[in-house]
Amino acid sequence: IANPGMALILMMIGIYGLIFEFSSPGLAGPGVIGAICLLLAAYAFQLLPINYAGLGLILLGVAFIVAEAFVPSFGILGIGGAVALTMGAVVLFDADTSGSYALPLPFIVTIGAVSSALVFATVAFALRARRRPVVSGGEELIGAPGIALDDFEKEGWVLVAGERWHATSTHGLRRGQSLRVKSRTGLTLVVEPANQGGDGK
């Protein structure tokens, strides 16, 4: 386990496992695996000649990448994190003993590439979210199907999107009849029979 590459991989798996657990609580698996990997990495680092400046750069890089995921800066934080992570891997071990413990260049490049891919994926997700049209609670109900919960001519109760709503209608509705939402005013829906041929928009 006291292998430089293995120690770094364990640390990265541990950190990202905990990040995934915190971002999606309740899964348990990523958190358990992450905690175990971090403990194993800590044990391995105790057996290796660690340069704490390099370790600090790696942790800073991970922090920047996490910050990019939660506070999108369109790549600025993420790129900085990838650079810090790569530089930290280069100087992770003391210069006096780096000959025997230095990480292979392909391994360092892979770490940087994986981090960069994570950054680009985060930025792409953020850009898609910005382009997605904003849908308010009221707008998303317009055109939604539902059913009448009782018989009514003007006002009554309906079930739409799994929720019970107060509704008004210019057409009489019978209990269990299918309907669709025309509009919403506050906590009241304006509905019509599902087979009604009007505009409804």
VMD Tcl script that draws the C-alpha trace (Angstrom):
set ca {
  {0.00 0.00 0.00}
  {3.03 2.29 0.48}
  {3.17 2.97 -3.23}
  {3.10 6.64 -4.29}
  {0.64 6.13 -7.11}
  {-1.63 3.89 -5.04}
  {-1.61 6.35 -2.13}
  {-2.62 9.22 -4.42}
  {-5.36 7.16 -6.08}
  {-6.76 6.16 -2.68}
  {-6.79 9.78 -1.57}
  {-8.59 10.94 -4.73}
  {-11.17 8.14 -4.51}
  {-11.72 8.99 -0.86}
  {-12.20 12.71 -1.47}
  {-14.50 12.30 -4.46}
  {-16.44 9.56 -2.66}
  {-17.18 11.89 0.25}
  {-18.05 14.74 -2.12}
  {-20.52 12.48 -3.95}
  {-22.00 11.34 -0.64}
  {-22.50 14.93 0.57}
  {-24.03 16.00 -2.74}
  {-26.38 12.97 -2.79}
  {-27.01 12.09 0.87}
  {-28.54 8.76 1.74}
  {-26.61 6.57 -0.69}
  {-24.13 5.55 2.05}
  {-21.95 3.52 -0.34}
  {-19.80 6.38 -1.68}
  {-19.34 7.76 1.83}
  {-18.24 4.42 3.29}
  {-15.85 3.71 0.42}
  {-14.52 7.26 0.55}
  {-13.84 7.12 4.29}
  {-12.03 3.76 3.99}
  {-9.91 5.01 1.08}
  {-8.98 8.19 2.94}
  {-7.86 6.21 6.01}
  {-5.78 3.87 3.83}
  {-4.27 6.87 2.03}
  {-3.40 8.51 5.36}
  {-1.66 5.32 6.46}
  {0.25 5.10 3.18}
  {1.34 8.74 3.35}
  {2.79 8.12 6.83}
  {5.11 5.55 5.27}
  {6.19 7.80 2.41}
  {8.39 10.93 2.32}
  {5.57 13.39 1.71}
  {6.16 16.99 0.68}
  {3.31 18.77 2.45}
  {3.41 21.64 -0.02}
  {2.54 19.15 -2.75}
  {-0.20 17.63 -0.61}
  {-1.55 21.11 0.05}
  {-1.64 21.87 -3.67}
  {-3.58 18.67 -4.31}
  {-6.13 19.49 -1.61}
  {-6.41 23.06 -2.92}
  {-6.97 21.73 -6.42}
  {-9.74 19.43 -5.22}
  {-11.31 22.33 -3.31}
  {-11.33 24.46 -6.47}
  {-12.92 21.68 -8.50}
  {-15.61 21.19 -5.84}
  {-16.20 24.95 -5.75}
  {-16.66 24.92 -9.53}
  {-19.39 22.30 -9.13}
  {-21.35 24.36 -6.58}
  {-20.51 27.93 -7.69}
  {-19.95 27.72 -11.46}
  {-17.30 30.18 -12.65}
  {-17.36 28.83 -16.23}
  {-14.07 26.99 -15.82}
  {-11.88 29.51 -13.98}
  {-11.94 27.72 -10.62}
  {-11.95 24.33 -12.29}
  {-8.92 25.00 -14.48}
  {-7.08 26.43 -11.50}
  {-7.97 23.30 -9.57}
  {-6.71 21.00 -12.32}
  {-3.42 22.92 -12.54}
  {-2.96 22.88 -8.75}
  {-3.75 19.17 -8.65}
  {-1.23 18.36 -11.37}
  {1.51 20.52 -9.82}
  {0.83 18.96 -6.43}
  {1.29 15.49 -7.88}
  {4.63 16.57 -9.41}
  {6.07 17.83 -6.09}
  {4.21 15.44 -3.79}
  {7.35 13.73 -2.55}
  {10.49 15.25 -1.02}
  {13.20 16.14 -3.50}
  {15.85 14.22 -1.52}
  {14.08 10.92 -2.11}
  {12.09 11.72 -5.24}
  {14.29 9.47 -7.34}
  {12.80 6.35 -5.82}
  {9.31 7.69 -5.15}
  {8.66 10.07 -8.04}
  {5.35 9.54 -9.78}
  {5.57 8.50 -13.46}
  {4.81 11.31 -15.90}
  {1.98 9.36 -17.64}
  {0.34 8.88 -14.24}
  {0.52 12.60 -13.48}
  {-0.86 13.44 -16.93}
  {-3.75 11.01 -16.33}
  {-4.57 12.68 -13.00}
  {-4.61 16.07 -14.72}
  {-6.71 14.77 -17.61}
  {-9.32 13.20 -15.31}
  {-9.53 16.41 -13.30}
  {-9.88 18.47 -16.48}
  {-12.61 16.16 -17.76}
  {-14.48 16.64 -14.49}
  {-14.15 20.41 -14.86}
  {-15.39 20.40 -18.45}
  {-18.34 18.17 -17.50}
  {-19.25 20.56 -14.69}
  {-19.02 23.62 -16.95}
  {-21.08 21.91 -19.67}
  {-23.76 21.02 -17.13}
  {-23.83 24.62 -15.89}
  {-24.16 25.98 -19.43}
  {-27.03 23.61 -20.21}
  {-28.75 24.67 -17.00}
  {-28.44 28.35 -18.00}
  {-29.91 27.69 -21.46}
  {-32.81 25.68 -20.06}
  {-35.96 27.80 -19.96}
  {-37.06 28.75 -16.49}
  {-40.34 27.12 -15.57}
  {-42.23 28.44 -12.59}
  {-44.55 26.35 -10.47}
  {-47.58 27.87 -12.17}
  {-46.39 27.58 -15.75}
  {-45.48 23.94 -15.46}
  {-49.09 23.10 -14.55}
  {-50.60 24.71 -17.65}
  {-51.83 21.92 -19.91}
  {-51.31 19.29 -17.22}
  {-53.93 16.52 -17.04}
  {-55.97 15.80 -13.94}
  {-59.24 14.42 -12.65}
  {-62.17 15.94 -10.80}
  {-62.48 14.87 -7.18}
  {-66.14 15.79 -6.93}
  {-69.08 16.99 -9.01}
  {-69.11 20.74 -9.53}
  {-70.41 23.36 -11.94}
  {-68.16 26.34 -11.15}
  {-65.86 25.53 -8.23}
  {-64.55 22.30 -6.80}
  {-61.51 20.15 -6.08}
  {-59.28 18.40 -8.60}
  {-56.22 16.19 -8.54}
  {-53.33 17.45 -10.72}
  {-49.72 16.20 -10.65}
  {-50.55 14.10 -7.60}
  {-51.75 17.15 -5.62}
  {-55.21 18.29 -4.54}
  {-56.08 21.75 -5.93}
  {-59.01 24.10 -5.68}
  {-60.30 24.72 -9.20}
  {-62.82 26.71 -11.18}
  {-64.36 25.84 -14.52}
  {-66.91 27.29 -16.91}
  {-67.95 23.73 -17.76}
  {-69.59 21.30 -15.39}
  {-67.37 18.45 -14.27}
  {-68.23 15.09 -12.76}
  {-66.31 13.13 -10.15}
  {-63.51 11.14 -11.83}
  {-63.81 13.06 -15.12}
  {-60.56 13.82 -16.97}
  {-59.58 17.44 -17.30}
  {-56.68 19.70 -18.15}
  {-55.36 22.92 -16.66}
  {-55.92 26.14 -18.61}
  {-54.27 28.57 -16.18}
  {-53.49 29.23 -12.55}
  {-54.40 32.14 -10.32}
  {-52.67 31.92 -6.96}
  {-53.72 28.62 -5.41}
  {-56.66 28.13 -7.75}
  {-56.53 26.34 -11.09}
  {-58.74 27.13 -14.05}
  {-59.62 23.83 -15.70}
  {-61.72 22.44 -18.51}
  {-62.77 18.96 -19.60}
  {-59.95 17.08 -21.31}
  {-61.99 16.64 -24.49}
  {-62.90 20.34 -24.68}
  {-61.96 21.74 -28.10}
  {-61.18 25.36 -27.11}
  {-57.82 27.11 -27.24}
  {-57.16 26.67 -23.59}
  {-53.93 28.71 -23.84}
}
mol new
graphics top color blue
foreach p $ca { graphics top sphere $p radius 0.5 }
foreach p [lrange $ca 0 end-1] q [lrange $ca 1 end] { graphics top cylinder $p $q radius 0.2 }
display resetview
